[in-house]
Amino acid sequence: MPLVEHGLLVELVDIAESDALFEQYGLSIPVLRRCDTGGELGWPFDAEQVVAFLR
């Protein structure tokens, strides 16, 4: 993950351990969620979209 190598902090959440999270995200994983804004970016996405999402 190139962005992590440049200092991006990430948290991995395993949705398999929560029925509610599996129901919410099961068809769109992986999902990126910003802790500061709550914004989400669901799959499919590419590196350019991730960079734009993080700005």
PyMOL Python script that loads the backbone (N, CA, C, O; Angstrom):
from pymol import cmd

cmd.read_pdbstr("""\
ATOM      1  N   MET A   1       0.840  -1.175   0.000  1.00  0.00           N
ATOM      2  CA  MET A   1       0.000   0.000   0.000  1.00  0.00           C
ATOM      3  C   MET A   1       0.884   1.238   0.000  1.00  0.00           C
ATOM      4  O   MET A   1       1.370   1.652   1.053  1.00  0.00           O
ATOM      5  N   PRO A   2       1.095   1.823  -1.150  1.00  0.00           N
ATOM      6  CA  PRO A   2       2.000   2.972  -1.241  1.00  0.00           C
ATOM      7  C   PRO A   2       1.635   4.128  -0.332  1.00  0.00           C
ATOM      8  O   PRO A   2       2.527   4.788   0.201  1.00  0.00           O
ATOM      9  N   LEU A   3       0.353   4.394  -0.139  1.00  0.00           N
ATOM     10  CA  LEU A   3      -0.029   5.526   0.705  1.00  0.00           C
ATOM     11  C   LEU A   3       0.350   5.291   2.163  1.00  0.00           C
ATOM     12  O   LEU A   3       0.698   6.235   2.873  1.00  0.00           O
ATOM     13  N   VAL A   4       0.287   4.059   2.609  1.00  0.00           N
ATOM     14  CA  VAL A   4       0.687   3.733   3.977  1.00  0.00           C
ATOM     15  C   VAL A   4       2.187   3.954   4.134  1.00  0.00           C
ATOM     16  O   VAL A   4       2.644   4.429   5.173  1.00  0.00           O
ATOM     17  N   GLU A   5       2.941   3.611   3.114  1.00  0.00           N
ATOM     18  CA  GLU A   5       4.390   3.818   3.157  1.00  0.00           C
ATOM     19  C   GLU A   5       4.741   5.299   3.268  1.00  0.00           C
ATOM     20  O   GLU A   5       5.842   5.637   3.703  1.00  0.00           O
ATOM     21  N   HIS A   6       3.823   6.189   2.880  1.00  0.00           N
ATOM     22  CA  HIS A   6       4.049   7.629   2.968  1.00  0.00           C
ATOM     23  C   HIS A   6       3.401   8.251   4.190  1.00  0.00           C
ATOM     24  O   HIS A   6       3.229   9.468   4.249  1.00  0.00           O
ATOM     25  N   GLY A   7       3.037   7.425   5.174  1.00  0.00           N
ATOM     26  CA  GLY A   7       2.561   7.953   6.437  1.00  0.00           C
ATOM     27  C   GLY A   7       1.069   7.935   6.668  1.00  0.00           C
ATOM     28  O   GLY A   7       0.614   8.413   7.708  1.00  0.00           O
ATOM     29  N   LEU A   8       0.283   7.402   5.740  1.00  0.00           N
ATOM     30  CA  LEU A   8      -1.160   7.322   5.947  1.00  0.00           C
ATOM     31  C   LEU A   8      -1.463   6.317   7.050  1.00  0.00           C
ATOM     32  O   LEU A   8      -1.003   5.176   6.993  1.00  0.00           O
ATOM     33  N   LEU A   9      -2.219   6.722   8.038  1.00  0.00           N
ATOM     34  CA  LEU A   9      -2.614   5.825   9.115  1.00  0.00           C
ATOM     35  C   LEU A   9      -3.895   5.102   8.725  1.00  0.00           C
ATOM     36  O   LEU A   9      -4.855   5.729   8.276  1.00  0.00           O
ATOM     37  N   VAL A  10      -3.911   3.792   8.896  1.00  0.00           N
ATOM     38  CA  VAL A  10      -5.086   2.996   8.547  1.00  0.00           C
ATOM     39  C   VAL A  10      -5.445   2.072   9.695  1.00  0.00           C
ATOM     40  O   VAL A  10      -4.602   1.723  10.522  1.00  0.00           O
ATOM     41  N   GLU A  11      -6.701   1.688   9.731  1.00  0.00           N
ATOM     42  CA  GLU A  11      -7.181   0.711  10.694  1.00  0.00           C
ATOM     43  C   GLU A  11      -7.933  -0.355   9.912  1.00  0.00           C
ATOM     44  O   GLU A  11      -8.849  -0.044   9.151  1.00  0.00           O
ATOM     45  N   LEU A  12      -7.546  -1.611  10.099  1.00  0.00           N
ATOM     46  CA  LEU A  12      -8.207  -2.721   9.443  1.00  0.00           C
ATOM     47  C   LEU A  12      -9.354  -3.190  10.324  1.00  0.00           C
ATOM     48  O   LEU A  12      -9.162  -3.479  11.505  1.00  0.00           O
ATOM     49  N   VAL A  13     -10.552  -3.262   9.742  1.00  0.00           N
ATOM     50  CA  VAL A  13     -11.728  -3.730  10.470  1.00  0.00           C
ATOM     51  C   VAL A  13     -12.229  -4.984   9.765  1.00  0.00           C
ATOM     52  O   VAL A  13     -12.569  -4.940   8.583  1.00  0.00           O
ATOM     53  N   ASP A  14     -12.277  -6.105  10.491  1.00  0.00           N
ATOM     54  CA  ASP A  14     -12.753  -7.362   9.931  1.00  0.00           C
ATOM     55  C   ASP A  14     -14.266  -7.423  10.100  1.00  0.00           C
ATOM     56  O   ASP A  14     -14.764  -7.601  11.211  1.00  0.00           O
ATOM     57  N   ILE A  15     -14.997  -7.275   8.997  1.00  0.00           N
ATOM     58  CA  ILE A  15     -16.455  -7.234   9.077  1.00  0.00           C
ATOM     59  C   ILE A  15     -17.056  -8.598   9.375  1.00  0.00           C
ATOM     60  O   ILE A  15     -18.229  -8.685   9.740  1.00  0.00           O
ATOM     61  N   ALA A  16     -16.282  -9.656   9.227  1.00  0.00           N
ATOM     62  CA  ALA A  16     -16.790 -11.003   9.488  1.00  0.00           C
ATOM     63  C   ALA A  16     -17.165 -11.202  10.954  1.00  0.00           C
ATOM     64  O   ALA A  16     -17.928 -12.111  11.282  1.00  0.00           O
ATOM     65  N   GLU A  17     -16.641 -10.367  11.824  1.00  0.00           N
ATOM     66  CA  GLU A  17     -16.904 -10.513  13.248  1.00  0.00           C
ATOM     67  C   GLU A  17     -18.128  -9.729  13.715  1.00  0.00           C
ATOM     68  O   GLU A  17     -18.460  -9.755  14.900  1.00  0.00           O
ATOM     69  N   SER A  18     -18.794  -9.041  12.810  1.00  0.00           N
ATOM     70  CA  SER A  18     -19.965  -8.244  13.174  1.00  0.00           C
ATOM     71  C   SER A  18     -21.058  -8.430  12.124  1.00  0.00           C
ATOM     72  O   SER A  18     -20.863  -8.098  10.955  1.00  0.00           O
ATOM     73  N   ASP A  19     -22.192  -8.954  12.536  1.00  0.00           N
ATOM     74  CA  ASP A  19     -23.308  -9.125  11.604  1.00  0.00           C
ATOM     75  C   ASP A  19     -23.743  -7.791  11.009  1.00  0.00           C
ATOM     76  O   ASP A  19     -24.067  -7.715   9.824  1.00  0.00           O
ATOM     77  N   ALA A  20     -23.751  -6.739  11.827  1.00  0.00           N
ATOM     78  CA  ALA A  20     -24.185  -5.423  11.357  1.00  0.00           C
ATOM     79  C   ALA A  20     -23.228  -4.879  10.291  1.00  0.00           C
ATOM     80  O   ALA A  20     -23.672  -4.357   9.268  1.00  0.00           O
ATOM     81  N   LEU A  21     -21.911  -5.000  10.530  1.00  0.00           N
ATOM     82  CA  LEU A  21     -20.936  -4.517   9.554  1.00  0.00           C
ATOM     83  C   LEU A  21     -20.969  -5.359   8.284  1.00  0.00           C
ATOM     84  O   LEU A  21     -20.836  -4.828   7.181  1.00  0.00           O
ATOM     85  N   PHE A  22     -21.146  -6.673   8.435  1.00  0.00           N
ATOM     86  CA  PHE A  22     -21.230  -7.540   7.256  1.00  0.00           C
ATOM     87  C   PHE A  22     -22.445  -7.176   6.414  1.00  0.00           C
ATOM     88  O   PHE A  22     -22.365  -7.148   5.186  1.00  0.00           O
ATOM     89  N   GLU A  23     -23.554  -6.902   7.059  1.00  0.00           N
ATOM     90  CA  GLU A  23     -24.776  -6.498   6.340  1.00  0.00           C
ATOM     91  C   GLU A  23     -24.569  -5.158   5.634  1.00  0.00           C
ATOM     92  O   GLU A  23     -25.019  -4.969   4.504  1.00  0.00           O
ATOM     93  N   GLN A  24     -23.890  -4.238   6.300  1.00  0.00           N
ATOM     94  CA  GLN A  24     -23.696  -2.897   5.744  1.00  0.00           C
ATOM     95  C   GLN A  24     -22.684  -2.870   4.602  1.00  0.00           C
ATOM     96  O   GLN A  24     -22.881  -2.157   3.618  1.00  0.00           O
ATOM     97  N   TYR A  25     -21.601  -3.640   4.723  1.00  0.00           N
ATOM     98  CA  TYR A  25     -20.487  -3.517   3.781  1.00  0.00           C
ATOM     99  C   TYR A  25     -20.214  -4.766   2.950  1.00  0.00           C
ATOM    100  O   TYR A  25     -19.330  -4.736   2.093  1.00  0.00           O
ATOM    101  N   GLY A  26     -20.923  -5.840   3.164  1.00  0.00           N
ATOM    102  CA  GLY A  26     -20.615  -7.128   2.557  1.00  0.00           C
ATOM    103  C   GLY A  26     -20.431  -7.116   1.051  1.00  0.00           C
ATOM    104  O   GLY A  26     -19.609  -7.873   0.534  1.00  0.00           O
ATOM    105  N   LEU A  27     -21.170  -6.281   0.330  1.00  0.00           N
ATOM    106  CA  LEU A  27     -21.089  -6.260  -1.129  1.00  0.00           C
ATOM    107  C   LEU A  27     -20.166  -5.179  -1.673  1.00  0.00           C
ATOM    108  O   LEU A  27     -19.921  -5.130  -2.878  1.00  0.00           O
ATOM    109  N   SER A  28     -19.653  -4.313  -0.808  1.00  0.00           N
ATOM    110  CA  SER A  28     -18.849  -3.193  -1.303  1.00  0.00           C
ATOM    111  C   SER A  28     -17.430  -3.181  -0.745  1.00  0.00           C
ATOM    112  O   SER A  28     -16.737  -2.169  -0.851  1.00  0.00           O
ATOM    113  N   ILE A  29     -16.989  -4.289  -0.155  1.00  0.00           N
ATOM    114  CA  ILE A  29     -15.645  -4.306   0.424  1.00  0.00           C
ATOM    115  C   ILE A  29     -14.587  -4.428  -0.662  1.00  0.00           C
ATOM    116  O   ILE A  29     -14.840  -5.077  -1.677  1.00  0.00           O
ATOM    117  N   PRO A  30     -13.436  -3.843  -0.494  1.00  0.00           N
ATOM    118  CA  PRO A  30     -13.052  -3.037   0.656  1.00  0.00           C
ATOM    119  C   PRO A  30     -13.675  -1.649   0.611  1.00  0.00           C
ATOM    120  O   PRO A  30     -14.002  -1.126  -0.454  1.00  0.00           O
ATOM    121  N   VAL A  31     -13.829  -1.074   1.786  1.00  0.00           N
ATOM    122  CA  VAL A  31     -14.365   0.275   1.943  1.00  0.00           C
ATOM    123  C   VAL A  31     -13.344   1.088   2.729  1.00  0.00           C
ATOM    124  O   VAL A  31     -12.817   0.628   3.742  1.00  0.00           O
ATOM    125  N   LEU A  32     -13.074   2.281   2.261  1.00  0.00           N
ATOM    126  CA  LEU A  32     -12.235   3.206   3.013  1.00  0.00           C
ATOM    127  C   LEU A  32     -13.156   4.205   3.703  1.00  0.00           C
ATOM    128  O   LEU A  32     -14.072   4.749   3.087  1.00  0.00           O
ATOM    129  N   ARG A  33     -12.903   4.438   4.987  1.00  0.00           N
ATOM    130  CA  ARG A  33     -13.707   5.422   5.717  1.00  0.00           C
ATOM    131  C   ARG A  33     -12.779   6.394   6.410  1.00  0.00           C
ATOM    132  O   ARG A  33     -11.833   5.992   7.088  1.00  0.00           O
ATOM    133  N   ARG A  34     -13.052   7.664   6.240  1.00  0.00           N
ATOM    134  CA  ARG A  34     -12.269   8.713   6.897  1.00  0.00           C
ATOM    135  C   ARG A  34     -12.743   8.876   8.328  1.00  0.00           C
ATOM    136  O   ARG A  34     -13.938   9.018   8.585  1.00  0.00           O
ATOM    137  N   CYS A  35     -11.806   8.856   9.252  1.00  0.00           N
ATOM    138  CA  CYS A  35     -12.147   9.061  10.662  1.00  0.00           C
ATOM    139  C   CYS A  35     -12.537  10.499  10.942  1.00  0.00           C
ATOM    140  O   CYS A  35     -13.341  10.760  11.836  1.00  0.00           O
ATOM    141  N   ASP A  36     -11.977  11.440  10.187  1.00  0.00           N
ATOM    142  CA  ASP A  36     -12.240  12.850  10.468  1.00  0.00           C
ATOM    143  C   ASP A  36     -13.591  13.319   9.943  1.00  0.00           C
ATOM    144  O   ASP A  36     -14.234  14.160  10.573  1.00  0.00           O
ATOM    145  N   THR A  37     -14.033  12.796   8.808  1.00  0.00           N
ATOM    146  CA  THR A  37     -15.284  13.270   8.214  1.00  0.00           C
ATOM    147  C   THR A  37     -16.375  12.207   8.180  1.00  0.00           C
ATOM    148  O   THR A  37     -17.552  12.528   8.014  1.00  0.00           O
ATOM    149  N   GLY A  38     -15.989  10.944   8.336  1.00  0.00           N
ATOM    150  CA  GLY A  38     -16.949   9.856   8.213  1.00  0.00           C
ATOM    151  C   GLY A  38     -17.246   9.488   6.770  1.00  0.00           C
ATOM    152  O   GLY A  38     -18.040   8.584   6.507  1.00  0.00           O
ATOM    153  N   GLY A  39     -16.607  10.190   5.823  1.00  0.00           N
ATOM    154  CA  GLY A  39     -16.805   9.897   4.406  1.00  0.00           C
ATOM    155  C   GLY A  39     -16.328   8.499   4.063  1.00  0.00           C
ATOM    156  O   GLY A  39     -15.369   8.007   4.658  1.00  0.00           O
ATOM    157  N   GLU A  40     -16.983   7.858   3.115  1.00  0.00           N
ATOM    158  CA  GLU A  40     -16.631   6.507   2.725  1.00  0.00           C
ATOM    159  C   GLU A  40     -16.413   6.411   1.215  1.00  0.00           C
ATOM    160  O   GLU A  40     -17.062   7.096   0.425  1.00  0.00           O
ATOM    161  N   LEU A  41     -15.481   5.541   0.846  1.00  0.00           N
ATOM    162  CA  LEU A  41     -15.198   5.236  -0.549  1.00  0.00           C
ATOM    163  C   LEU A  41     -15.250   3.728  -0.693  1.00  0.00           C
ATOM    164  O   LEU A  41     -14.388   3.018  -0.174  1.00  0.00           O
ATOM    165  N   GLY A  42     -16.269   3.234  -1.402  1.00  0.00           N
ATOM    166  CA  GLY A  42     -16.440   1.793  -1.574  1.00  0.00           C
ATOM    167  C   GLY A  42     -15.832   1.297  -2.865  1.00  0.00           C
ATOM    168  O   GLY A  42     -15.654   2.060  -3.814  1.00  0.00           O
ATOM    169  N   TRP A  43     -15.516   0.029  -2.897  1.00  0.00           N
ATOM    170  CA  TRP A  43     -14.950  -0.633  -4.072  1.00  0.00           C
ATOM    171  C   TRP A  43     -15.947  -0.598  -5.202  1.00  0.00           C
ATOM    172  O   TRP A  43     -17.136  -0.764  -4.931  1.00  0.00           O
ATOM    173  N   PRO A  44     -15.574  -0.402  -6.413  1.00  0.00           N
ATOM    174  CA  PRO A  44     -14.206  -0.344  -6.917  1.00  0.00           C
ATOM    175  C   PRO A  44     -13.643   1.061  -6.898  1.00  0.00           C
ATOM    176  O   PRO A  44     -14.368   2.034  -7.106  1.00  0.00           O
ATOM    177  N   PHE A  45     -12.345   1.164  -6.645  1.00  0.00           N
ATOM    178  CA  PHE A  45     -11.642   2.439  -6.697  1.00  0.00           C
ATOM    179  C   PHE A  45     -10.205   2.183  -7.118  1.00  0.00           C
ATOM    180  O   PHE A  45      -9.693   1.070  -6.997  1.00  0.00           O
ATOM    181  N   ASP A  46      -9.562   3.236  -7.615  1.00  0.00           N
ATOM    182  CA  ASP A  46      -8.157   3.126  -7.995  1.00  0.00           C
ATOM    183  C   ASP A  46      -7.350   4.111  -7.144  1.00  0.00           C
ATOM    184  O   ASP A  46      -7.907   4.850  -6.333  1.00  0.00           O
ATOM    185  N   ALA A  47      -6.032   4.107  -7.343  1.00  0.00           N
ATOM    186  CA  ALA A  47      -5.143   4.943  -6.531  1.00  0.00           C
ATOM    187  C   ALA A  47      -5.479   6.424  -6.663  1.00  0.00           C
ATOM    188  O   ALA A  47      -5.422   7.156  -5.675  1.00  0.00           O
ATOM    189  N   GLU A  48      -5.825   6.874  -7.856  1.00  0.00           N
ATOM    190  CA  GLU A  48      -6.166   8.295  -8.044  1.00  0.00           C
ATOM    191  C   GLU A  48      -7.417   8.668  -7.258  1.00  0.00           C
ATOM    192  O   GLU A  48      -7.488   9.755  -6.684  1.00  0.00           O
ATOM    193  N   GLN A  49      -8.384   7.794  -7.229  1.00  0.00           N
ATOM    194  CA  GLN A  49      -9.610   8.066  -6.462  1.00  0.00           C
ATOM    195  C   GLN A  49      -9.328   8.089  -4.974  1.00  0.00           C
ATOM    196  O   GLN A  49      -9.926   8.882  -4.246  1.00  0.00           O
ATOM    197  N   VAL A  50      -8.421   7.228  -4.503  1.00  0.00           N
ATOM    198  CA  VAL A  50      -8.054   7.230  -3.087  1.00  0.00           C
ATOM    199  C   VAL A  50      -7.372   8.542  -2.719  1.00  0.00           C
ATOM    200  O   VAL A  50      -7.671   9.131  -1.680  1.00  0.00           O
ATOM    201  N   VAL A  51      -6.468   8.993  -3.561  1.00  0.00           N
ATOM    202  CA  VAL A  51      -5.767  10.258  -3.293  1.00  0.00           C
ATOM    203  C   VAL A  51      -6.773  11.409  -3.241  1.00  0.00           C
ATOM    204  O   VAL A  51      -6.706  12.249  -2.343  1.00  0.00           O
ATOM    205  N   ALA A  52      -7.698  11.452  -4.189  1.00  0.00           N
ATOM    206  CA  ALA A  52      -8.717  12.506  -4.192  1.00  0.00           C
ATOM    207  C   ALA A  52      -9.606  12.413  -2.960  1.00  0.00           C
ATOM    208  O   ALA A  52      -9.984  13.440  -2.396  1.00  0.00           O
ATOM    209  N   PHE A  53      -9.941  11.219  -2.538  1.00  0.00           N
ATOM    210  CA  PHE A  53     -10.787  11.000  -1.367  1.00  0.00           C
ATOM    211  C   PHE A  53     -10.100  11.496  -0.088  1.00  0.00           C
ATOM    212  O   PHE A  53     -10.756  11.981   0.834  1.00  0.00           O
ATOM    213  N   LEU A  54      -8.799  11.368  -0.051  1.00  0.00           N
ATOM    214  CA  LEU A  54      -8.043  11.752   1.150  1.00  0.00           C
ATOM    215  C   LEU A  54      -7.724  13.233   1.221  1.00  0.00           C
ATOM    216  O   LEU A  54      -7.255  13.708   2.255  1.00  0.00           O
ATOM    217  N   ARG A  55      -7.966  13.974   0.149  1.00  0.00           N
ATOM    218  CA  ARG A  55      -7.677  15.420   0.162  1.00  0.00           C
ATOM    219  C   ARG A  55      -8.761  16.187   0.856  1.00  0.00           C
ATOM    220  O   ARG A  55      -8.683  17.411   0.959  1.00  0.00           O
TER     221      ARG A  55
END
""", "prot")
cmd.dss("prot")
cmd.show_as("cartoon", "prot")
cmd.util.cbc("prot")
cmd.orient("prot")
